Amino acid sequence: MEIASLAIRMPKPKSLNVAYAGQHWTKRKGSTDKYREAVCFLLLEQGKPTFEVETYQLLLVSNGRTDIDNRIMAIKYLNDAMEKDLKWIPNDGRKVFKELTIREDDELEKDEFVMEITFYGRK
């Protein structure tokens, strides 16, 4: 079993409430595309795992003003970037995406979001 881990400082995501409350779909799509593009750039800076990813897990550590459950948009955008844009993961279904942890850390800078990704697979 091969294991690779990386950590990226994510841009501050929109909260779930803001993302889906009263915005026209074209405005949501535009902001989503920009966020995913930024996430792809950050991931590519870290480098793709050198093996075929079979499963992965995520840990989001943040210090934000929103409710912790509203930070799910960061995870959604990251998963879409890894699956649809970069093709690093086969999908984000339950057989591949095994664990998600979201933790608040007041020691981080205000509105700082750090995503730790651990990939598991075989060469």
HELIX and SHEET records of a PDB file:
HELIX    1   1 LEU A   16  TYR A   20  1                                   5    
HELIX    2   2 TRP A   25  GLN A   46  1                                  22    
HELIX    3   3 ILE A   68  ARG A   71  5                                   4    
HELIX    4   4 ILE A   72  ASP A   80  1                                   9    
HELIX    5   5 ALA A   81  ASP A   85  3                                   5    
SHEET    1   A 4 GLU A   2  MET A  10  0                                        
SHEET    2   A 4 GLU A 112  ARG A 122 -1                                        
SHEET    3   A 4 GLU A  52  ASN A  63 -1                                        
SHEET    4   A 4 PHE A  97  GLU A 104  1                                        
END                                                                             
